[in-house]
Amino acid sequence: AVDLVPDEKTLLTFSVMGSLRPYRDQKIVTLSGTYLAQNRFDAYVAGAASVRRGLPEWGALESSLGLNASYSRLESSQHNYDAQNTRFNPGYYDYGEITSGPFVALRWRKKLGATLGYDYSRRAYDHRPVQDESGTYGDKAIRLDTHTLNLSTNYLLGRGFSLVAQGTYRRSTSNMLYESSYRYNYWTANYFAGLSWAL
């Protein structure tokens, strides 16, 4: 990651990452539903950028606004064979995904902090076809839209210790309606609280 500070109130952050993912126990499926001798191999790459801008202080309250954006891409040598419908689906796992969203951060008297953020992401599969509730295939490729809301708070205790709490709500919708083995349309919420320590 690279951080740039164009002025005392602005922080720009850029990062790029990638990974190669060999599957030692997953053979590549063929058009006829048999398997090749070669194993599945995936390549993943992602890039992200963010900007954070400090706002004028209001007494003991410090605040900042920011925006995050990222793009990720997965390419896989694996395909899919639907034995129930005797259908071969090439490039089943290839997708591109964009994510973006704003956040606001507050800190009171250098002790109590809170961050509220929202992210929207769209994952678009290159070739994975949609299906209706009965499993009948359509002509379009699957896309997923995900909305995520995060709220976190922390209170500095001193000597590197902090009390922390965080909650997340996420909702995902898709044009894929067949969900006998995998959920594409769902919502979830989670939260945690505890004690953290940092050097």
Backbone torsions as a table, in degrees:
resi	resn	phi	psi	omega
1	ALA	NA	150.0	179.3
2	VAL	-127.1	129.6	176.5
3	ASP	-108.0	134.5	176.2
4	LEU	-123.1	139.9	-179.3
5	VAL	-122.9	87.9	-178.5
6	PRO	-66.9	-28.5	172.9
7	ASP	-153.2	176.2	-171.4
8	GLU	-68.1	-13.6	-179.1
9	LYS	-111.3	0.5	-175.2
10	THR	-122.9	134.3	176.6
11	LEU	-127.7	125.7	175.0
12	LEU	-110.9	134.8	-179.9
13	THR	-129.6	133.2	179.1
14	PHE	-130.0	140.3	178.4
15	SER	-148.3	149.7	176.3
16	VAL	-137.6	137.3	177.2
17	MET	-143.7	158.3	177.7
18	GLY	-153.8	158.1	177.9
19	SER	-150.4	147.1	173.1
20	LEU	-106.6	132.0	-170.7
21	ARG	-126.3	89.5	175.1
22	PRO	-79.2	141.1	176.9
23	TYR	-109.7	110.1	-174.0
24	ARG	-75.4	-21.1	-175.0
25	ASP	-121.5	20.4	179.7
26	GLN	-126.9	109.1	179.6
27	LYS	-80.4	156.2	-179.7
28	ILE	-79.8	128.7	-179.2
29	VAL	-83.2	149.5	-176.4
30	THR	-110.1	177.1	-179.0
31	LEU	-58.7	-32.1	-177.5
32	SER	-91.2	-1.5	-179.8
33	GLY	91.7	1.6	175.3
34	THR	-89.5	-179.2	-176.1
35	TYR	-121.6	142.8	174.4
36	LEU	-80.7	170.3	176.7
37	ALA	-75.4	-24.4	-177.6
38	GLN	-76.0	146.6	176.9
39	ASN	-89.0	158.3	176.5
40	ARG	-63.4	144.7	178.1
41	PHE	-143.0	126.5	-179.5
42	ASP	-116.2	151.8	173.0
43	ALA	-128.3	130.9	-177.4
44	TYR	-126.2	137.9	177.4
45	VAL	-141.2	145.7	-179.6
46	ALA	-148.1	144.9	175.5
47	GLY	-132.1	142.7	-177.7
48	ALA	-139.6	151.6	176.9
49	ALA	-144.0	147.2	176.9
50	SER	-147.1	152.7	175.2
51	VAL	-129.9	136.8	179.4
52	ARG	-131.2	130.3	-176.3
53	ARG	-126.7	122.1	177.3
54	GLY	-74.5	140.1	179.5
55	LEU	-100.6	161.7	177.6
56	PRO	-58.3	140.4	-179.5
57	GLU	-71.9	143.0	175.0
58	TRP	-113.0	90.2	-176.7
59	GLY	64.2	-119.5	-179.5
60	ALA	-90.3	3.8	-177.5
61	LEU	-98.1	123.3	173.3
62	GLU	-104.8	142.7	-178.5
63	SER	-146.5	156.6	177.1
64	SER	-151.8	153.7	176.1
65	LEU	-118.5	152.7	179.7
66	GLY	-155.5	171.6	178.8
67	LEU	-143.2	131.5	176.5
68	ASN	-110.8	146.6	175.2
69	ALA	-149.6	142.9	179.6
70	SER	-152.6	160.4	174.4
71	TYR	-139.1	136.0	177.6
72	SER	-132.7	155.7	-175.9
73	ARG	-143.8	133.5	175.2
74	LEU	-121.8	129.6	174.4
75	GLU	-120.6	129.6	-177.0
76	SER	-129.3	147.7	175.3
77	SER	-85.3	-5.1	-176.4
78	GLN	-87.0	149.7	176.1
79	HIS	-119.8	-166.8	178.8
80	ASN	-138.9	139.7	174.4
81	TYR	-124.1	116.3	179.6
82	ASP	-89.5	99.2	-175.7
83	ALA	-67.0	-33.4	-178.5
84	GLN	-63.8	-37.1	179.7
85	ASN	-106.4	7.6	-176.8
86	THR	43.0	55.5	-177.0
87	ARG	-128.4	134.1	176.7
88	PHE	-98.1	127.9	-179.8
89	ASN	-116.5	100.4	-177.5
90	PRO	-74.8	155.1	176.3
91	GLY	55.3	39.5	-168.7
92	TYR	-64.7	-29.1	-172.4
93	TYR	-103.3	-4.5	-177.8
94	ASP	-71.5	131.8	178.1
95	TYR	-155.9	162.0	168.9
96	GLY	-123.4	146.7	-177.2
97	GLU	-140.8	131.6	175.4
98	ILE	-114.0	144.8	178.6
99	THR	-139.3	137.5	178.6
100	SER	-156.5	150.5	177.0
101	GLY	176.6	157.3	-179.6
102	PRO	-92.3	165.6	172.9
103	PHE	-150.6	156.7	174.8
104	VAL	-131.1	137.0	-179.0
105	ALA	-124.1	136.9	-179.3
106	LEU	-127.3	146.8	172.8
107	ARG	-142.8	130.3	-176.9
108	TRP	-110.5	121.0	178.2
109	ARG	53.5	34.6	177.2
110	LYS	64.0	5.6	-173.9
111	LYS	-114.8	-53.2	-174.4
112	LEU	-98.4	123.6	-178.7
113	GLY	-124.3	153.3	177.4
114	ALA	-148.9	142.7	177.6
115	THR	-133.8	130.3	176.7
116	LEU	-120.2	127.2	-177.5
117	GLY	-139.4	153.4	176.7
118	TYR	-132.2	136.9	176.7
119	ASP	-129.7	140.3	171.5
120	TYR	-118.9	133.7	177.0
121	SER	-134.0	146.1	173.3
122	ARG	-127.1	122.2	173.7
123	ARG	-105.3	125.7	-179.5
124	ALA	-119.8	115.6	176.4
125	TYR	-77.8	141.9	-178.1
126	ASP	-68.9	-44.2	-171.1
127	HIS	-132.5	-12.5	-175.9
128	ARG	-64.0	116.1	-171.9
129	PRO	-81.1	150.5	176.2
130	VAL	-74.4	159.3	173.9
131	GLN	-138.3	148.6	175.6
132	ASP	-83.8	-175.0	-175.4
133	GLU	-59.1	-28.9	-178.2
134	SER	-88.0	-7.4	179.9
135	GLY	99.6	0.7	178.9
136	THR	-71.0	133.2	-176.1
137	TYR	-77.6	146.2	173.8
138	GLY	-111.1	-175.0	-176.1
139	ASP	-91.2	-19.5	-175.0
140	LYS	-89.4	162.2	175.9
141	ALA	-91.8	155.8	-177.0
142	ILE	-71.3	140.1	169.1
143	ARG	-133.2	147.2	178.5
144	LEU	-125.8	132.1	175.4
145	ASP	-112.6	125.5	-176.6
146	THR	-125.3	131.1	177.1
147	HIS	-113.7	127.9	-177.3
148	THR	-128.8	130.3	177.3
149	LEU	-118.0	125.8	-178.5
150	ASN	-121.0	138.9	172.6
151	LEU	-134.9	125.4	178.9
152	SER	-133.7	147.2	177.1
153	THR	-134.9	154.0	175.7
154	ASN	-151.5	149.7	179.2
155	TYR	-132.1	120.7	-177.8
156	LEU	-74.8	125.9	179.4
157	LEU	-99.0	-21.0	-176.9
158	GLY	108.9	158.4	-179.7
159	ARG	55.9	31.7	176.5
160	GLY	86.4	-2.4	-178.4
161	PHE	-94.2	144.7	177.9
162	SER	-145.0	145.8	167.3
163	LEU	-87.5	132.0	-176.5
164	VAL	-131.5	149.8	174.1
165	ALA	-148.0	143.5	-177.8
166	GLN	-150.1	142.2	175.6
167	GLY	-135.1	146.6	-178.6
168	THR	-137.6	135.0	172.5
169	TYR	-121.5	131.9	-177.9
170	ARG	-135.0	136.9	176.0
171	ARG	-131.4	130.4	-179.1
172	SER	-121.9	133.8	176.2
173	THR	-127.7	152.0	-175.5
174	SER	-150.7	158.8	172.2
175	ASN	-83.9	0.9	174.9
176	MET	-88.9	118.8	-174.8
177	LEU	-107.0	-12.5	179.9
178	TYR	-86.9	115.0	-171.8
179	GLU	-132.4	40.4	-178.7
180	SER	-71.7	-27.6	-177.6
181	SER	-123.4	-12.0	-177.4
182	TYR	-153.0	132.5	-179.4
183	ARG	-88.1	125.4	175.1
184	TYR	-104.7	-26.7	-179.4
185	ASN	-114.2	114.6	-174.1
186	TYR	-164.5	168.6	168.0
187	TRP	-135.6	153.3	-179.8
188	THR	-149.7	153.1	177.5
189	ALA	-142.1	142.0	177.0
190	ASN	-148.4	159.3	179.3
191	TYR	-154.1	158.6	173.8
192	PHE	-154.0	160.8	176.4
193	ALA	-146.4	148.7	-179.1
194	GLY	179.0	-163.9	-178.2
195	LEU	-116.2	131.1	178.7
196	SER	-118.5	156.4	178.9
197	TRP	-137.9	132.3	-180.0
198	ALA	-133.1	145.5	177.9
199	LEU	-70.6	NA	NA
